[in-house]
């Protein structure tokens, strides 16, 4: 299996503001200005945390956002039931290791999902878009344990106001 991170951060490295909101992102540009559609067509499975799911849910009709993938939400809420999404629990790295080897897995937002996968050496590629926004505080993208993780810069692109870096594990 291949594990991908695809997401956008501010210039100062935040995924979301301190209230877990993405208003800064929605005010910066549109999805159509990015390579999102092409990326999504390649994915089989999505993984996200509960807070990321809440943001998607806030957009309305979350089952329509990722219709072509199997979608997992890591949550402690044992009553979690949403059309098009499956609850997941436990160790993120073990969960990913249990997925079919031929699948492409997209980690959507959430440093609580990304950090353990980085720590376990399971992230193969990261596509990081950088928005020209400074928040000064918020939810950082990277919170993995202290260690050196090397990636190779594969591609740099510009999409509207977004700079995009595609990085692959060495």
ChimeraX attribute file (.defattr): number of C-alpha atoms within 10 A of each C-alpha:
attribute: neighborCount
match mode: 1-to-1
recipient: residues
	/A:1	15
	/A:2	16
	/A:3	23
	/A:4	23
	/A:5	21
	/A:6	19
	/A:7	19
	/A:8	23
	/A:9	24
	/A:10	23
	/A:11	14
	/A:12	17
	/A:13	20
	/A:14	24
	/A:15	25
	/A:16	24
	/A:17	18
	/A:18	14
	/A:19	9
	/A:20	16
	/A:21	17
	/A:22	17
	/A:23	10
	/A:24	18
	/A:25	20
	/A:26	10
	/A:27	9
	/A:28	13
	/A:29	15
	/A:30	13
	/A:31	11
	/A:32	10
	/A:33	13
	/A:34	19
	/A:35	15
	/A:36	13
	/A:37	11
	/A:38	9
	/A:39	13
	/A:40	16
	/A:41	10
	/A:42	14
	/A:43	18
	/A:44	15
	/A:45	19
	/A:46	22
	/A:47	27
	/A:48	23
	/A:49	22
	/A:50	18
	/A:51	16
	/A:52	20
	/A:53	20
	/A:54	13
	/A:55	14
	/A:56	15
	/A:57	14
	/A:58	10
	/A:59	9
	/A:60	10
	/A:61	10
	/A:62	18
	/A:63	14
	/A:64	10
	/A:65	13
	/A:66	15
	/A:67	11
	/A:68	15
	/A:69	19
	/A:70	15
	/A:71	21
	/A:72	20
	/A:73	22
	/A:74	22
	/A:75	18
	/A:76	13
	/A:77	11
	/A:78	9
	/A:79	8
	/A:80	14
	/A:81	10
	/A:82	12
	/A:83	10
	/A:84	16
	/A:85	20
	/A:86	15
	/A:87	20
	/A:88	21
	/A:89	13
	/A:90	10
	/A:91	12
	/A:92	19
	/A:93	18
	/A:94	12
	/A:95	11
	/A:96	17
	/A:97	12
	/A:98	10
	/A:99	13
	/A:100	11
	/A:101	11
	/A:102	9
	/A:103	14
	/A:104	17
	/A:105	26
	/A:106	26
	/A:107	22
	/A:108	20
	/A:109	22
	/A:110	24
	/A:111	20
	/A:112	16
	/A:113	20
	/A:114	26
	/A:115	19
	/A:116	19
	/A:117	22
	/A:118	20
	/A:119	17
	/A:120	12
	/A:121	13
	/A:122	18
	/A:123	22
	/A:124	18
	/A:125	21
	/A:126	21
	/A:127	22
	/A:128	19
	/A:129	24
	/A:130	22
	/A:131	22
	/A:132	15
	/A:133	17
	/A:134	13
	/A:135	16
	/A:136	12
	/A:137	13
	/A:138	17
	/A:139	19
	/A:140	17
	/A:141	22
	/A:142	15
	/A:143	15
	/A:144	17
	/A:145	10
	/A:146	7
	/A:147	8
	/A:148	7
	/A:149	11
	/A:150	10
	/A:151	15
	/A:152	12
	/A:153	15
	/A:154	12
	/A:155	11
	/A:156	13
	/A:157	13
	/A:158	14
	/A:159	15
	/A:160	13
	/A:161	16
	/A:162	21
	/A:163	16
	/A:164	21
	/A:165	18
	/A:166	18
	/A:167	20
	/A:168	17
	/A:169	15
	/A:170	10
